[in-house]
Amino acid sequence: MSAQKGLLVLAALMGAAGVALSAAAAHSDSNLNAAATMLLFHAPVVIVTVVAARAGVLRLAIGLGAAIIIILGAVLFSSDISTRAFASRPLFPMAAPMGGMFLIAGWLVLAVAAIAARKQ
């Protein structure tokens, strides 16, 4: 499986998990909506990043790196929130803030990928 296809599969799984967490949030008073939102918001970003990188609008290697960082951030953030809701404990100390920092970094790397693109 190519890196691009793998990223698209992960984005689809993020979307599915986001929908599942949204459904669970509808039946609880926890912060699962925040976890769902992170996944549902960033899954399309990963898909568009892969498509834009393949089209040359983003520098391929940098764009795919940005997508990986965004996936790591969204999964880390939402996993911590979900673990707190379902198991009443954090994933590990500072997991959600670390996930947030990965997300910020991923967006910044995405900007670099756009600046470094060969197509204008």
C-alpha positions in Angstrom: 0.0 0.0 0.0 1.4 3.4 -0.9 1.9 6.2 1.7 -0.9 8.2 0.0 -3.4 5.3 0.1 -2.4 4.6 3.7 -3.1 8.2 4.7 -6.5 8.1 3.0 -7.4 4.9 4.8 -6.4 6.6 8.1 -8.4 9.7 7.3 -11.5 7.5 6.6 -11.0 5.7 9.9 -10.7 9.1 11.7 -14.0 10.0 10.1 -15.7 6.8 11.2 -14.4 7.2 14.7 -15.6 10.8 14.8 -19.1 9.7 13.8 -19.1 7.0 16.5 -17.8 9.4 19.1 -20.5 11.9 18.1 -23.2 9.2 18.6 -21.7 8.3 22.0 -21.6 11.9 23.0 -25.3 12.2 22.3 -25.9 9.7 25.1 -23.4 11.1 27.7 -22.5 14.3 29.4 -18.7 13.9 28.7 -16.4 15.8 26.5 -16.7 13.2 23.7 -18.0 15.9 21.3 -14.5 17.6 21.5 -12.9 14.2 20.6 -15.4 13.7 17.7 -14.9 17.3 16.4 -11.1 16.9 16.3 -11.4 13.7 14.2 -14.2 14.9 12.0 -12.5 18.3 11.3 -9.1 16.9 10.5 -10.0 13.8 8.5 -11.0 16.0 5.4 -7.8 18.0 5.9 -5.7 14.8 5.5 -7.7 13.8 2.4 -7.3 17.2 0.8 -3.6 17.3 1.7 -3.0 14.0 -0.1 -4.9 15.1 -3.2 -3.2 18.5 -3.2 0.3 16.9 -2.8 -0.4 14.5 -5.6 -1.5 17.4 -7.8 1.7 19.3 -7.1 -0.1 22.1 -5.2 1.9 21.1 -2.2 5.5 19.8 -2.0 4.8 16.0 -1.9 7.1 14.9 0.9 6.4 17.9 3.1 2.7 17.7 2.5 2.6 14.0 3.3 4.6 14.7 6.5 2.1 17.4 7.4 -0.7 14.8 7.0 1.0 12.3 9.2 1.6 15.0 11.9 -2.1 16.0 11.7 -3.2 12.4 12.1 -1.0 11.9 15.1 -2.2 15.1 16.7 -5.9 14.4 16.1 -5.7 10.8 17.3 -3.6 11.6 20.4 -6.0 14.4 21.4 -9.2 12.5 20.8 -7.8 9.3 22.3 -7.0 11.2 25.5 -10.4 12.8 25.7 -12.1 9.4 24.9 -10.0 7.5 27.5 -11.0 10.1 30.1 -14.7 9.7 29.2 -14.7 5.9 29.0 -12.1 4.8 31.6 -12.0 7.9 33.9 -8.3 8.4 33.5 -6.0 10.1 31.0 -4.3 8.3 28.2 -1.0 9.6 29.7 -0.1 12.9 31.3 -0.3 15.8 28.9 -1.6 13.6 26.0 -4.3 16.1 24.9 -2.0 19.2 25.0 0.7 17.2 23.1 -1.9 16.2 20.5 -2.9 19.9 20.2 0.7 20.9 19.7 1.1 18.2 17.0 -2.0 19.7 15.3 -0.6 23.2 15.3 2.7 21.9 14.0 1.0 19.9 11.3 -0.9 23.0 10.1 2.4 25.0 10.0 4.2 22.2 8.1 1.2 22.2 5.6 1.9 26.0 5.1 5.5 25.2 4.4 4.4 22.5 1.9 2.3 25.1 0.0 5.2 27.6 0.0 7.6 25.0 -1.3 5.3 23.7 -4.0 6.7 23.6 -7.6 3.3 24.6 -9.1 2.2 28.2 -8.5 
